[in-house]
Amino acid sequence: MKQMTFTIIISLFTLSCNETEIKEAETKILATFGDQPSVTKDHTNQIHVVFGNEESVYIVSSTDEGETFSEPSLVGELNGLYLGYSSGPRIAITENHTVVTAMNKKGNYYAWSKSNSENNWRDPVRVNDIDGSAAEVLGDLTATPNGNLFAVWIDTRILEDEHNTKHAQPEKEHSSSPIPPKTEEELDKTTPQGITVRELYERIGDVPDNTRLAFFGDEEENILWVFLDSEGNAVKAESMDEFKKFRERNAGRVKPKGKIYLSSSEDGGKSWSKSQLVYRSPEGSVCECCKPSITSDAAGVLTVMFRNNIEGSRDLHFTTSVDGGKTFAAPEKLGSGTWKINGCPMDGGGLMVNKAGELSTVWQRKGEIFTANSSEDEQLIGKGRAPAIAANDQQTYIVFASGEDIMAIETDNSKPSKIGTGSSPKVLSLANGAIQFWVSDAGINYRKI
């Protein structure tokens, strides 16, 4: 069995979170509309970006290493296309085919495909083999050097030994605890907002008695707090209007039992294999609202990263397959620290494997961004969420969101720098330099460095 090699490739980072100026570069507009971009290169080094807008998926391409991009071209339309919280279109390209995937609000994972010698996209086919089983609408896509495609997602199907009354219970808001906490330990627990319960109470001021604290997400990907009584009614909320909308969006939904599933395609995305279980948490569910990631190295070894849920800790784990996805190794934890949290951070991370088979990952814990390649080592980058990572032979590039700011850091620069404002940051490495992407009110931005 091939052994994955690990190395720290970001040794020049320091723990300083102060901003600094990095290379001057012009920010340009890729498209004046759209959300949740995903980016890749093909074997000729052409760059391709897919993104969603309302119920449509678009693609733009560059033949000059990101100096200019084509006008957006329609890939296809999907009724109920889901965009938000890192859920959106994904793209992977083999030598002969281009495949784009996306999920809809009914919990299904679809794939469009076309030959690289053609312009027309085939009608989408469903990737998950059980209707509605991708209900968490979070997944990823990659291609191996031999032309096979692999899709991974959080699957909510109920397995035979999971049939019990718990599944009839309505899903509750993320993260709840008795109010007020009675111990210093409870007060010092980190909330999904990245601050402690104590800090949240100080910010709120008047905390209602006989209620429990919960968190929910609005349509702009913000995590908001709410206090609920014993019947589940909101007594006080960061935004009562947004909480009402959240309840309407999730009416009748049941608490998921999220598992990591995978499907593959050997014919360029025209058809997909029977869905395969990659990992099931001993607690019954992985962290259900955090996007899993998948990538392939030059030898076709697959690596899947996901946020686990074990004994109250929601830490990032990874697992590898050396036999084309037929079997996966026992998952290993990333980072030397842990995050005990009664709720979902709604944040996945990014990973990459370089030409030598060396793994690097980036992810959030307690509102801080870390990079790591094993459970032994981790490096603090700064405060934020939604990170992405890429590298070439010279440098590693990381982007992440910090509030409304989009931050970037390179291995030859020790401090994060603000490059814009918005959300959904992504980065793609070039032979020399990189291109950073993010979404703002002006559309999808990009910046070549």
Backbone hydrogen bonds, N-H to C=O, Kabsch-Sander energy under -0.5 kcal/mol:
donor,donor_aa,acceptor,acceptor_aa,energy
4,M,2,K,-0.5
5,T,357,G,-0.8
7,T,359,L,-0.6
9,I,7,T,-0.7
13,F,10,I,-1.6
14,T,414,S,-1.0
20,T,416,P,-1.0
28,K,26,E,-0.5
28,K,446,Y,-2.9
30,L,28,K,-0.6
30,L,444,I,-3.4
31,A,444,I,-1.1
35,D,52,G,-2.1
38,S,50,V,-2.3
40,T,48,H,-2.1
42,D,46,Q,-2.1
45,N,42,D,-2.1
47,I,62,S,-2.1
48,H,40,T,-2.8
49,V,60,V,-2.8
50,V,38,S,-2.6
51,F,58,Y,-1.8
52,G,35,D,-2.3
53,N,56,S,-2.6
56,S,53,N,-2.0
57,V,76,G,-2.8
58,Y,51,F,-2.9
59,I,73,S,-2.3
60,V,49,V,-2.4
62,S,47,I,-2.4
67,E,64,D,-1.0
70,S,61,S,-2.7
73,S,59,I,-2.4
75,V,57,V,-3.2
76,G,57,V,-1.3
78,L,55,E,-2.5
81,L,78,L,-1.9
82,Y,103,M,-2.6
83,L,81,L,-0.5
84,G,87,S,-2.4
87,S,84,G,-1.8
88,G,86,S,-0.6
90,R,101,T,-2.2
92,A,99,V,-2.3
94,T,97,H,-2.9
98,T,114,K,-2.4
99,V,92,A,-2.7
100,V,112,W,-2.3
101,T,90,R,-2.3
102,A,110,Y,-2.0
104,N,108,N,-1.9
105,K,80,G,-2.0
107,G,104,N,-2.0
110,Y,102,A,-3.1
110,Y,108,N,-0.5
111,A,125,V,-2.3
112,W,100,V,-3.2
114,K,98,T,-1.7
116,N,96,N,-2.6
118,E,115,S,-1.9
122,R,113,S,-3.0
125,V,111,A,-2.1
127,V,109,Y,-3.9
128,N,109,Y,-0.6
133,S,130,I,-2.2
134,A,107,G,-2.6
135,A,132,G,-0.5
136,E,154,I,-0.6
137,V,134,A,-2.2
140,D,152,V,-2.6
142,T,150,F,-2.1
144,T,148,N,-2.6
147,G,144,T,-2.2
149,L,265,S,-2.4
150,F,142,T,-2.7
151,A,263,S,-2.9
152,V,140,D,-2.3
153,W,261,Y,-2.0
154,I,138,L,-1.9
155,D,153,W,-0.7
155,D,259,K,-3.6
156,T,133,S,-3.3
159,L,157,R,-0.6
162,E,159,L,-2.2
163,H,160,E,-1.0
164,N,162,E,-1.1
167,H,164,N,-1.3
168,A,165,T,-1.8
169,Q,166,K,-1.5
171,E,253,R,-2.7
174,H,215,F,-1.2
177,S,213,L,-0.8
179,I,211,T,-1.0
187,L,183,T,-1.9
188,D,184,E,-1.7
189,K,186,E,-1.1
191,T,195,I,-3.4
194,G,191,T,-2.3
197,V,189,K,-1.9
198,R,187,L,-2.6
200,L,196,T,-2.2
201,Y,197,V,-2.7
202,E,198,R,-2.2
203,R,199,E,-1.7
204,I,200,L,-2.6
205,G,201,Y,-3.1
206,D,204,I,-1.3
207,V,205,G,-1.0
212,R,228,L,-2.5
213,L,177,S,-1.7
214,A,226,V,-2.7
215,F,174,H,-3.2
216,F,224,L,-2.3
218,D,222,N,-2.1
221,E,218,D,-1.5
224,L,216,F,-3.1
224,L,222,N,-0.6
226,V,214,A,-2.2
227,F,236,K,-3.4
228,L,212,R,-2.6
229,D,233,N,-2.4
232,G,229,D,-2.0
235,V,227,F,-3.3
236,K,227,F,-1.2
238,E,225,W,-2.7
243,F,239,S,-2.1
244,K,240,M,-2.2
245,K,241,D,-1.8
246,F,242,E,-2.2
247,R,243,F,-2.5
248,E,244,K,-2.0
249,R,245,K,-2.3
250,N,246,F,-1.7
251,A,248,E,-0.9
253,R,250,N,-1.9
255,K,169,Q,-1.3
259,K,155,D,-2.3
260,I,279,Y,-2.3
261,Y,153,W,-2.6
261,Y,259,K,-0.6
262,L,276,Q,-2.1
263,S,151,A,-2.2
265,S,149,L,-2.2
270,K,267,D,-0.7
273,S,264,S,-2.8
276,Q,262,L,-2.9
278,V,260,I,-3.2
279,Y,260,I,-1.6
284,G,281,S,-2.0
286,V,258,G,-2.4
287,C,307,R,-2.0
288,E,286,V,-0.6
290,C,287,C,-1.1
293,S,305,M,-2.7
295,T,303,T,-1.9
297,D,301,V,-1.8
300,G,297,D,-1.9
302,L,321,S,-2.2
303,T,295,T,-2.5
304,V,319,T,-2.8
305,M,293,S,-2.4
306,F,317,H,-2.3
308,N,306,F,-0.6
308,N,315,D,-3.1
310,I,313,S,-2.3
313,S,310,I,-2.2
314,R,339,W,-2.6
315,D,313,S,-0.7
317,H,306,F,-3.2
318,F,332,E,-2.3
319,T,304,V,-2.2
321,S,302,L,-2.1
326,K,323,D,-0.8
329,A,320,T,-2.8
332,E,318,F,-2.7
334,L,316,L,-2.9
335,G,374,S,-3.0
335,G,377,D,-0.5
341,I,312,G,-2.2
341,I,339,W,-0.8
343,G,341,I,-1.4
350,G,362,V,-2.8
352,M,360,S,-2.1
354,N,358,E,-2.2
357,G,354,N,-2.2
359,L,5,T,-1.0
360,S,352,M,-2.4
361,T,372,A,-1.8
362,V,350,G,-2.7
363,W,370,F,-2.3
364,Q,348,G,-0.6
365,R,368,E,-2.8
368,E,365,R,-1.7
369,I,382,G,-3.9
370,F,363,W,-3.2
371,T,379,Q,-2.0
372,A,361,T,-1.5
374,S,377,D,-0.6
379,Q,371,T,-2.4
381,I,369,I,-3.4
382,G,369,I,-0.9
384,G,367,G,-1.9
385,R,401,A,-2.6
388,A,399,V,-2.3
390,A,397,Y,-2.1
392,N,395,Q,-2.3
397,Y,390,A,-3.5
398,I,409,I,-2.2
399,V,388,A,-1.9
400,F,407,M,-2.0
401,A,385,R,-2.7
402,S,405,D,-3.1
405,D,402,S,-1.9
406,I,420,G,-3.0
407,M,400,F,-3.3
407,M,405,D,-0.6
408,A,417,S,-2.2
409,I,398,I,-2.1
411,T,396,T,-1.1
413,N,410,E,-1.8
417,S,408,A,-2.5
419,I,406,I,-3.0
420,G,406,I,-1.0
422,G,404,E,-2.7
423,S,439,V,-2.3
426,K,437,F,-2.4
428,L,435,I,-2.4
430,L,433,G,-2.8
435,I,428,L,-2.7
436,Q,447,R,-2.5
437,F,426,K,-2.9
438,W,445,N,-1.6
439,V,423,S,-3.0
440,S,443,G,-3.1
443,G,440,S,-1.5
444,I,31,A,-2.7
445,N,438,W,-3.2
445,N,443,G,-0.6
446,Y,28,K,-2.4
447,R,436,Q,-2.0
448,K,26,E,-0.6
449,I,434,A,-3.0
